[in-house]
Amino acid sequence: MNSMSNKTDQTKLERYLELSEHGASSFQCFLASEIISSTSYPNRMVEALKWVLISRLLEDELATDSVIDFLSRGMDEIEINFAFELAELWIQMKIDIANSDDIDLSTLDWSKKLQKLSGLEARLKRDR
């Protein structure tokens, strides 16, 4: 029974990660929650804070200051700074992809908020 539960949890985690990578900000918060509850996830507090910070940037109502403060409480300054750096790198990577001439932009299945943040929305309008 326990292995079935672990498999279900892993599948849920993978699905949340996929949706989060596409800019689904609510799922970024759900992913953070799943990461925190997983004792085997590497750097789980840093990764959870990263996803909540990204979700906050995408203006999700679940990613409040109190959630960020709660996650940060058990972390040292190095871990907190690392989470911020990872969030910035994720956003920069999305901006780089949106501005790349090597990618068929119509294949990107990003949320509207991520499209706007990354500049993809404007580029798609311009290229029509």
N, C-alpha and C positions, 0 to 999 in steps of 0.2 A: 504494500500500500504506500509506503514512504517513497519508493522509487518512482511510482506513478505521479505522486505529488511533486517530486523534484522535477520530473520531466515536464509536467504542466507548468510549473513555475518558470522553468527555463524557456519554454515556448512563449509564455507571456512576456518574459523579459526580452526575448529576441524580437517579438512583435512591437513592443513598446520602443525598443531601440530603433527599429526600422521607421516607425512613424515619427519618432523624435528627430531622426536624421533628415526627414522631409519637412521639418519645421512645425509639426503638430504640437503646439506649445502646451496644451493640457496633458498630452501624453509624455511630455518631457518631465512634468511634475510627477506623473504616475511612475515613470521610469526611475526618477530619483527615489521615490518611496520603495520601489522594488529593490533597488540597489542597496539601500540602507538595511532592508530586512534580510538581505543575502549575506551570510557570514563568509562566503567564499569569493565574493566579488573583489578584485584587486583595487586598492585605494578607494574603497567604497564611499567614504565621507567626502573625499575630494571630488570624485565623479558625481555624486549626488548633488553637491553644491554647484558644480559646473552646469548640470542640466537645469537646475532651478534658476541660475543666473541667466542662462540662455532664454529660458521661458519668460523670465522677467523682461528681458530685452525685447522679446516678441509680444510683450504687453498682456501676458496671460494673468487673469485675475487670481489664480491659485498661487502664483509666485509673489508672495508679499514680503515686505521687509521682515515681518515676524518669522516667516519660514526661513529666510536667509540667516537671520540672527540665531534661530534655533539650531540650524545645521552648523553654523560657525562656532557655537559655544564649545563644542568638544574638540575643536581643532586648534592647532597652533598657527602662528602668523605665516609660517612657511607654507603650510598646507592650504590656508585660505588664499594666499597669493598665487599658489599653483593652480587652484581651481579657477581663479579669475583669468590667469594666463591661458588655461585650456579653453575657457569660454571665448576669450578673444581670438584664439587660434581657430576655433570652430567657425566663428563668424567670418573671419578673414578668409578662410578656405571657401566658404560659400560665396563671398564676394568675388574671389578669384575665379571660381567656376562660372559665375554669372557673367563675368567679363571676358571669358575665354572664347576665342574664335574656333577652338578645336572641338567644341561640344555642340551637339544638336540640342539647342535650348528647349525645343518642344518636347523633348523626352524627359525633362526634369519635372517630377511630380511633387513640387514644393507647395507649401501652404501659401496663401495670399500674403500673409504677414512676412514670411521669409522672402518671398519674391520682391516685396516692396523694400525690405531692409537691405537686401543684397544688390538691388538695382536691376534685378532680372525683369521685374514688371515693366519698368521704363524701356528696357532694351527690347522686350517682346513687342511692345506698342510701336516702337520706332522701326522695327524690322518688318512690320506688317505691310 
